[in-house]
Amino acid sequence: MSWWMEGGGYTTDINRAEVFTKDDALKLFMQRNSDIPWPKVYIDSITRPVVDHQDTDREKAIQSMD
C-alpha cells in the first residue's frame, strides 16, 4: 500500500504517512475515490516491521560478518 506523505507526495513508509481526520479523509475520498481512507487504529493493529528480500545482498552480508 502507499500513503499520502506529510509534506506531499506518496510513501510506502507508514511512519511518514499523513494522518487525516475522518471528515477530511472522507472529503478527499469523495474527490478521488481511488484514494481509500483506512482507519488509523486498524492500520496500526496490522502494521509490523518487514524486510524486503529485494533489498538483501548475500555478498554484503557475508562481508559484514568480518
VEXFI-162932 format. One record per residue (C-alpha): residue number from 0; y, x, z. Coordinates in nm, 4 decimals. Layout:
@pos:NUM | y:Y | x:X | z:Z
...
//
This chain:
@pos:0 | y:0.0000 | x:0.0000 | z:0.0000
@pos:1 | y:0.3566 | x:0.1045 | z:-0.0429
@pos:2 | y:0.6531 | x:0.0033 | z:0.1691
@pos:3 | y:1.0271 | x:-0.0199 | z:0.1303
@pos:4 | y:1.1575 | x:0.3032 | z:0.2774
@pos:5 | y:1.4502 | x:0.3350 | z:0.5154
@pos:6 | y:1.7417 | x:0.4524 | z:0.3044
@pos:7 | y:1.5974 | x:0.3176 | z:-0.0218
@pos:8 | y:1.3001 | x:0.3648 | z:-0.2449
@pos:9 | y:0.9342 | x:0.3220 | z:-0.1621
@pos:10 | y:0.6913 | x:0.5115 | z:0.0586
@pos:11 | y:0.3222 | x:0.5091 | z:0.1420
@pos:12 | y:0.4019 | x:0.6621 | z:0.4823
@pos:13 | y:0.4116 | x:0.3703 | z:0.7264
@pos:14 | y:0.6208 | x:0.5823 | z:0.9652
@pos:15 | y:0.9019 | x:0.5924 | z:0.7084
@pos:16 | y:0.8885 | x:0.2218 | z:0.6256
@pos:17 | y:1.1848 | x:-0.0013 | z:0.6905
@pos:18 | y:1.1307 | x:-0.2878 | z:0.9348
@pos:19 | y:1.2865 | x:-0.6225 | z:0.8441
@pos:20 | y:1.3442 | x:-0.9353 | z:1.0440
@pos:21 | y:1.1255 | x:-1.2272 | z:0.9440
@pos:22 | y:1.4230 | x:-1.4052 | z:0.7871
@pos:23 | y:1.5294 | x:-1.1010 | z:0.5851
@pos:24 | y:1.1726 | x:-1.0358 | z:0.4697
@pos:25 | y:1.1339 | x:-1.3948 | z:0.3527
@pos:26 | y:1.4689 | x:-1.3840 | z:0.1692
@pos:27 | y:1.3594 | x:-1.0695 | z:-0.0144
@pos:28 | y:1.0244 | x:-1.2284 | z:-0.0961
@pos:29 | y:1.1983 | x:-1.5334 | z:-0.2449
@pos:30 | y:1.3961 | x:-1.2995 | z:-0.4726
@pos:31 | y:1.0939 | x:-1.0942 | z:-0.5778
@pos:32 | y:0.7578 | x:-1.2402 | z:-0.4826
@pos:33 | y:0.5674 | x:-0.9252 | z:-0.5770
@pos:34 | y:0.7000 | x:-0.7643 | z:-0.2558
@pos:35 | y:0.4833 | x:-0.9398 | z:0.0008
@pos:36 | y:0.6041 | x:-0.9352 | z:0.3616
@pos:37 | y:0.3455 | x:-0.8395 | z:0.6238
@pos:38 | y:0.3875 | x:-0.8967 | z:0.9990
@pos:39 | y:0.4533 | x:-0.5611 | z:1.1681
@pos:40 | y:0.2257 | x:-0.6418 | z:1.4607
@pos:41 | y:-0.0624 | x:-0.6992 | z:1.2184
@pos:42 | y:0.0001 | x:-0.3802 | z:1.0184
@pos:43 | y:0.0354 | x:-0.1781 | z:1.3401
@pos:44 | y:-0.3017 | x:-0.3120 | z:1.4580
@pos:45 | y:-0.4853 | x:-0.1800 | z:1.1495
@pos:46 | y:-0.2936 | x:0.1452 | z:1.0951
@pos:47 | y:-0.4838 | x:0.4682 | z:1.1558
@pos:48 | y:-0.4436 | x:0.8336 | z:1.0534
@pos:49 | y:-0.6369 | x:0.9366 | z:0.7427
@pos:50 | y:-0.6972 | x:1.2435 | z:0.5313
@pos:51 | y:-0.6732 | x:1.2046 | z:0.1559
@pos:52 | y:-0.9599 | x:1.4068 | z:0.0105
@pos:53 | y:-0.7448 | x:1.4785 | z:-0.2948
@pos:54 | y:-0.5270 | x:1.6970 | z:-0.0704
@pos:55 | y:-0.8139 | x:1.9113 | z:0.0564
@pos:56 | y:-0.8783 | x:2.2624 | z:-0.0758
@pos:57 | y:-1.2012 | x:2.4340 | z:0.0332
@pos:58 | y:-1.0761 | x:2.7842 | z:-0.0516
@pos:59 | y:-0.7613 | x:2.7453 | z:0.1584
@pos:60 | y:-0.9693 | x:2.6004 | z:0.4429
@pos:61 | y:-1.2037 | x:2.8998 | z:0.4394
@pos:62 | y:-0.9089 | x:3.1426 | z:0.4295
@pos:63 | y:-0.7503 | x:2.9727 | z:0.7308
@pos:64 | y:-1.0628 | x:3.0473 | z:0.9364
@pos:65 | y:-0.9944 | x:3.4244 | z:0.9279
//
